[in-house]
Every structure is written in structure tokens, then in C-alpha cells.
Amino acid sequence: MSKSSAKCPQCGKPTVQAYRPFCSKRCADLDLGKWLNESYVLPGDSEIPDDISDEG
């Protein structure tokens, strides 16, 4: 596996092409876990607009 000069966003080690932008499956899985546990959030309104209802 080839290495690049990019750094893994989880641990800072050089990335590996197979797991890019991460250095390993472990770091990729840690990042996925943070998304699934809602540790990462996208900025925006957290409220549901009034014109959207649950009724069909």
C-alpha cells in the first residue's frame, strides 16, 4: 500500500490509499462511529419547519 503526505484526521499518521483519508481501518471505523453517535453534526437549524407535518 502506498503512503502519501496527507495526514490521518484521527491520529495524524500518514494516510494509506486503501483507507484514505485515514491511515487504517481502525481510524476509519472510529470516524464512522463518531458520525453514528452524532458526535459530529452539520451546522443548521435544528427545528423542523412549521410547514412540514407528520400527517400524510
C-alpha positions in Angstrom: 0.0 0.0 0.0 1.4 3.4 -0.9 1.7 6.2 1.5 1.0 9.9 0.8 2.0 13.1 2.5 -1.6 13.6 3.7 -2.3 13.1 7.4 -5.0 11.0 9.0 -7.6 13.2 10.6 -8.0 10.8 13.6 -4.4 10.2 14.6 -2.1 12.3 12.4 -0.2 9.4 10.8 0.4 9.3 7.1 -2.6 8.1 5.1 -2.8 4.8 3.2 -4.5 4.7 -0.1 -6.9 1.8 0.8 -8.4 3.8 3.8 -7.9 7.3 2.5 -8.3 9.9 4.1 -7.4 7.7 7.1 -4.3 5.6 7.9 -6.1 2.4 8.8 -9.5 0.6 9.1 -9.4 1.4 12.8 -9.3 5.1 12.3 -11.9 4.9 9.5 -14.2 3.0 11.9 -13.6 5.4 14.8 -14.7 8.3 12.5 -17.8 6.3 11.3 -18.7 5.7 15.0 -18.5 9.4 15.7 -21.0 10.1 12.9 -23.3 7.3 14.0 -23.2 8.5 17.7 -23.9 12.1 16.5 -20.6 13.4 17.8 -20.3 15.3 14.5 -23.1 17.5 13.4 -23.6 19.7 10.4 -24.5 23.3 11.2 -28.0 24.5 10.5 -31.4 24.9 12.0 -32.3 22.1 14.5 -36.0 22.8 14.4 -38.5 21.3 12.0 -40.2 23.9 9.9 -43.9 24.5 10.6 -44.9 23.7 7.0 -43.8 20.1 7.5 -46.2 17.8 9.3 -46.2 14.2 10.2 -49.6 13.7 8.6 -49.7 12.4 5.0 
